[in-house]
Amino acid sequence: MTRDGTLSADGPGRAGAMKNWRYMALHAVAAAAFIFLLQRYALSASLESSLLWALTFGGCAAGLAYSQSNR
């Protein structure tokens, strides 16, 4: 924010914080790890099922991070 209370853009050619692929990958890995641990240890699911859910949620989280970066 600037002194007059308005938001300033990053400027032409500059990427915002979520435009970086590393943040999208981190978002996907964090979501996948969370759902894997939840499925595997809290819900006592099989390894195959936990990995499948982790892959699904990681992909969805990556898609969400990508869509948020393009707003």
C-alpha positions, 0 to 999 in steps of 0.5 A, a space after each residue: 500500500 502507498 501513503 494515500 491508501 491505494 494498492 500499487 501494482 508490481 509494474 509491467 513485467 514483474 511477477 507477483 508472489 504466487 507467479 513463481 512456480 516454486 510457490 505453486 509446487 510448495 503449495 502442492 507438496 504441503 497439501 499432498 503431505 497433509 492428506 497423506 498423513 491424515 489418510 495413512 495415520 489418522 484414518 488408517 487407510 492403505 498405502 496405495 489409497 493414501 498415495 492416490 489421495 495425496 496425488 489427487 489433492 496435490 494436483 488440485 492444490 497446484 491447480 488452485 495455486 495456479 488459478 490464484 496466481 492469475 487473478 
